[in-house]
């Protein structure tokens, strides 16, 4: 029986899944269109028509997994907290889940497989991630202003990005990130800092 040729979303998901499996088992440096095509049961010309380079395919495959595992981007998380701390905890929990979706194996092999030619695409991805992170914190700050916890949202970008950089460092350093670490980050670092900069005057 002739196998039905994959198209559209079905093809995309098969290719992304195959890409992630190769990244997980062999690393970014071993990712090729030929391997992806074979594992996804499609042809190399199909891969070449839809994706520019193995690196760009890897970026999209990882982003797809993060969105799927977390039901959207970080700045789309539904905020239901009744305080600044509660909303920040929701965002940091979601961010940690995103990092788990990326996976320690991917993280360990990622940078060793990045070539000079791929650096521009990596910078574009990091710029996009930075914007998503900032949007997520802006939403938290806006809700805190509405509740009267803060007087504004004009925080320096470095302070807005602090929780994500703190968490990324712990992952790269292979340190644990559990509920205790998230509580310390939120209750002892973020909330006091944000209140110091933007809190109501007593």
URLIN-V87547 format. One record per pair of residues at least 12 apart in sequence whose ideal C-beta (glycine too) atoms are under 10 Angstrom apart, sorted by the first residue. I is the first residue (numbers start at 1). J is the second residue. If there is no record, write none. Layout:
{{I;J} {I;J}}
//
This chain:
{{3;41} {3;42} {5;41} {5;42} {5;43} {5;46} {6;40} {6;41} {6;42} {6;46} {7;42} {7;46} {11;40} {11;41} {11;42} {11;46} {11;47} {11;50} {12;40} {12;50} {12;51} {12;60} {12;61} {12;64} {13;40} {13;61} {13;64} {13;68} {14;36} {14;39} {14;40} {14;41} {14;42} {15;33} {15;36} {15;37} {15;39} {15;40} {15;41} {15;42} {15;46} {15;47} {15;50} {15;51} {15;57} {15;60} {15;61} {15;64} {16;36} {16;40} {16;57} {16;58} {16;60} {16;61} {16;62} {16;63} {16;64} {16;65} {16;68} {17;36} {17;39} {17;40} {17;61} {17;64} {17;65} {18;31} {18;35} {18;36} {18;37} {18;38} {18;39} {18;40} {18;41} {18;42} {18;47} {18;57} {18;61} {19;31} {19;33} {19;35} {19;36} {19;39} {19;40} {19;47} {19;51} {19;54} {19;57} {19;58} {19;59} {19;60} {19;61} {19;62} {19;64} {19;65} {20;58} {20;61} {20;62} {20;64} {20;65} {20;103} {20;105} {20;106} {21;35} {21;36} {21;39} {21;40} {21;61} {22;35} {22;36} {22;38} {22;39} {22;40} {22;54} {22;58} {22;61} {23;54} {23;57} {23;58} {23;61} {23;62} {23;103} {23;105} {23;106} {23;109} {23;110} {23;113} {24;103} {24;105} {24;106} {24;109} {25;105} {25;109} {26;109} {26;113} {27;105} {27;106} {27;108} {27;109} {27;110} {27;112} {27;113} {28;54} {28;55} {28;58} {28;106} {28;109} {28;110} {28;111} {28;112} {28;113} {28;114} {28;115} {28;118} {29;54} {29;109} {29;110} {29;112} {29;113} {29;114} {29;115} {30;54} {30;109} {30;113} {31;53} {31;54} {31;55} {31;57} {31;58} {31;61} {31;109} {31;113} {32;44} {32;47} {32;54} {33;45} {33;46} {33;47} {33;48} {33;51} {33;53} {33;54} {33;57} {34;47} {34;54} {35;47} {35;54} {36;51} {36;54} {36;57} {36;58} {36;61} {52;121} {53;115} {53;117} {53;118} {53;121} {54;113} {54;118} {55;113} {55;114} {55;115} {55;117} {55;118} {55;119} {55;121} {55;122} {55;125} {56;118} {56;121} {56;122} {56;124} {56;125} {58;106} {58;110} {58;113} {58;114} {58;118} {58;121} {59;118} {59;121} {59;122} {59;124} {59;125} {59;128} {60;125} {61;106} {62;101} {62;102} {62;103} {62;106} {62;110} {62;125} {63;98} {63;101} {63;102} {63;125} {63;128} {63;129} {64;101} {65;98} {65;101} {65;102} {65;103} {65;106} {66;97} {66;98} {66;99} {66;100} {66;101} {66;102} {66;129} {67;98} {67;101} {68;101} {69;97} {69;98} {69;100} {69;101} {69;102} {70;94} {70;95} {70;97} {70;98} {70;100} {70;101} {71;94} {71;97} {72;94} {73;94} {73;98} {73;128} {73;129} {73;131} {73;132} {73;133} {73;135} {73;136} {74;91} {74;92} {74;94} {74;95} {74;97} {74;98} {74;129} {74;132} {74;133} {74;135} {74;136} {74;137} {74;139} {74;164} {75;91} {75;94} {75;131} {75;132} {75;133} {75;134} {75;135} {75;136} {75;137} {75;138} {75;139} {75;140} {76;94} {76;132} {76;135} {76;136} {76;139} {77;90} {77;91} {77;93} {77;94} {77;95} {77;97} {77;98} {77;136} {77;139} {77;140} {78;90} {78;94} {79;91} {79;94} {79;136} {79;139} {79;140} {79;142} {79;143} {80;143} {81;140} {81;143} {81;144} {81;147} {82;143} {82;147} {83;143} {83;144} {83;147} {83;149} {83;191} {84;140} {84;141} {84;143} {84;144} {84;145} {84;147} {84;149} {84;150} {84;186} {84;190} {84;191} {84;194} {84;195} {84;198} {84;199} {85;140} {85;144} {85;149} {85;183} {85;186} {85;187} {85;190} {85;191} {85;194} {86;140} {86;143} {86;186} {87;136} {87;137} {87;139} {87;140} {87;141} {87;142} {87;143} {87;144} {87;147} {87;149} {87;186} {88;136} {88;137} {88;140} {88;141} {88;144} {88;163} {88;182} {88;185} {88;186} {88;187} {88;189} {88;190} {88;191} {88;194} {89;140} {89;179} {89;182} {89;183} {89;185} {89;186} {89;187} {89;190} {89;191} {90;136} {90;140} {90;186} {91;133} {91;136} {91;137} {91;139} {91;140} {91;163} {91;164} {91;186} {91;190} {92;136} {92;163} {92;164} {92;166} {92;167} {92;177} {92;181} {92;182} {92;183} {92;185} {92;186} {92;190} {93;177} {93;179} {93;182} {93;186} {94;136} {95;132} {95;133} {95;136} {95;163} {95;164} {95;167} {95;168} {95;177} {95;182} {96;167} {96;170} {96;171} {96;177} {96;178} {96;179} {96;181} {96;182} {98;129} {98;132} {98;164} {98;167} {99;164} {99;167} {99;168} {99;170} {99;171} {99;172} {99;177} {100;171} {100;177} {102;171} {104;171} {104;172} {104;174} {107;168} {107;171} {107;172} {107;174} {108;172} {108;174} {110;122} {111;172} {129;164} {129;168} {130;157} {130;160} {130;161} {130;164} {132;164} {133;157} {133;160} {133;161} {133;163} {133;164} {133;165} {133;168} {134;155} {134;157} {134;160} {134;161} {134;164} {135;160} {136;160} {136;163} {136;164} {137;153} {137;155} {137;157} {137;159} {137;160} {137;161} {137;162} {137;163} {137;164} {137;190} {137;194} {138;153} {138;155} {138;160} {139;153} {140;153} {140;160} {140;163} {140;190} {140;194} {141;153} {141;154} {141;155} {141;160} {141;194} {141;198} {144;191} {144;194} {144;195} {144;198} {144;199} {145;198} {148;200} {149;191} {149;194} {149;195} {149;198} {149;199} {149;200} {150;194} {150;195} {150;197} {150;198} {150;199} {150;200} {151;195} {151;197} {151;198} {151;199} {151;200} {151;201} {152;197} {152;198} {153;194} {153;198} {154;197} {154;198} {155;193} {155;194} {155;197} {155;198} {156;197} {159;190} {159;193} {159;194} {159;196} {159;197} {159;198} {160;190} {160;194} {162;185} {162;189} {162;190} {162;193} {162;194} {163;182} {163;185} {163;186} {163;189} {163;190} {166;181} {166;184} {166;185} {166;189} {166;190} {167;181} {167;182} {167;185} {170;185}}
//
